[in-house]
Amino acid sequence: MKRLPLYIWAAPTTLVGLLALALALGTGGRARVRRGALEVHGGFATWLARRVGFAAMTLGHVILGHDAWCLDEFRDHEQIHVRQVERWGIAFIPAYLAASLLAWRAGKHYYRDNWFERDARVRCGQDPPPTPGGDGF
């Protein structure tokens, strides 16, 4: 019950994920609950992952994966995104897109250098923390 306000705050982004979940389940996908998030793979989720080019993607409390292995492999990273959505609420999607635009306009990679992606990589141990005085976040 103490997490209920976080689910409500993240609900606008989660609703987008629930639409993707419904499409995935309607096209043969499978879903499971892990660490308070719905994980889905197969059907529409796999099609979208191939089309867009991701292994896993978080939409609120819904995580889409190319397959079950990708969901297992990237769970820690995607769970950081779940926590980010819980902090940012309805502003998460616009903020994520703005972070990509800012990185791109600075001559960096729109995905790898996106603040939210860098934060997730550092928090789950995929990247070292930024150095003081560097272009940290």
N, C-alpha and C positions, 0 to 999 in steps of 0.2 A: 504493500500500500504506500510506502514512503517514496517509491519510484513513480507513482501515478502522475504527479505533476510534471515529471520529465517526459513521460509518454504523451501527455496532453500538449506540452510546449513543442514537442517535436512532431506533433500530429500532421501539420500541413505537408511536411516533407515525407512522412510515413505514408500519407494517402497516395502519393505518387508511386511509392514502392508497392503499396497494396494493389494498385492497378496492374503493375507489372507482375505481381504475384498471381493475381487472378488470370492474367493472360498466360502465364507459364503453366499453371495448374490445368487450365482449359486446353492446353496443347501438349499434355503428357508430362509436364514437369512434376517435380517432387519437392516437398517442403519439410523442414524440420525446425525446431526451436533450439537455439544454442545461445547461452549467456544473455537471455532476455531479448534476442532478436530472431526474426523469422529468416531462415536461410532457404533459398530456392535455387534449383538448377534444373536443367532440362527444358524442353519445349521452347517457349518464347525466350526464356532467360538465356539459353544457349545460343539461340539465333541472334539475340541482341548482342551478346558478348562477342560473337564472331563478327557481326556487322560493325560494331563500334570499336572493337579491339581491346577488350578488357578481360581479365581473369575473374575479377570480382568487383562489385560496385555496391556502395551503400546508398540507400534512399530511406533515410530515417531509421526506423527499426526493422527494415527489410534489407537483406543483403542478397543480391543476385550473383550467381556464380556460373561460370562456364560449365562446370561439372562439380561433383562432390569433392574431388581431390582439390580443386582450386579453392573451394570454400574452407576446407581444412587447412590448406597451406597458407592462406591469407587472412585467416580468422582474426589474429591479433591486430593486424593493420586495419581491417575493416571495423573492428570493435572500437578502435580509436576514432574512426569517423562517426560511429554511432554516438560516442561521447561528445564529439564536436557538434553534432546536430542537437544533442540535448542542451548544449550551452547556447547555441546560436538560434535555435527555434526556426521560425518562419524566415529569418534572414539568411539561413545557411546556404540555400541554392544561389541566391544573388551574390552573397559574399564569396562563395566558391568560384563562381564565374568571374567575379571582379578580380579575385586573386590570380586567376589564369590570365586575364587580360593584362593586369599589371606586370606579371612576369614576362609575358610576351612583348609588351611595349618596352620593357627594360632590356630586351635582346636575349632573354632567357627562354627556357622551354616552358610552354604553357602548362604542362602537366608535372614534369619532374620538379620544377621550381615553384609550383603553386604552394603557397604558405601552408594550406591544409594538408597537402601531401607530404611536404617536408616534416611538418609536425608529427604526422602519423608515423613516418619512417623513424624519426628520432625516438618517439615514445615507445615504439615496439622493438627498438634495438636494431633496425635495419641500417641506420645511418648514425654516425657519431654526432654528438651535439655540436652546435655551431661554436666557433671560437670567439672569445670576446673581441670586439672591435671589427669582426668580420661582417658579412652581410646576413647576420643572424635574423631570427624571427622573434 
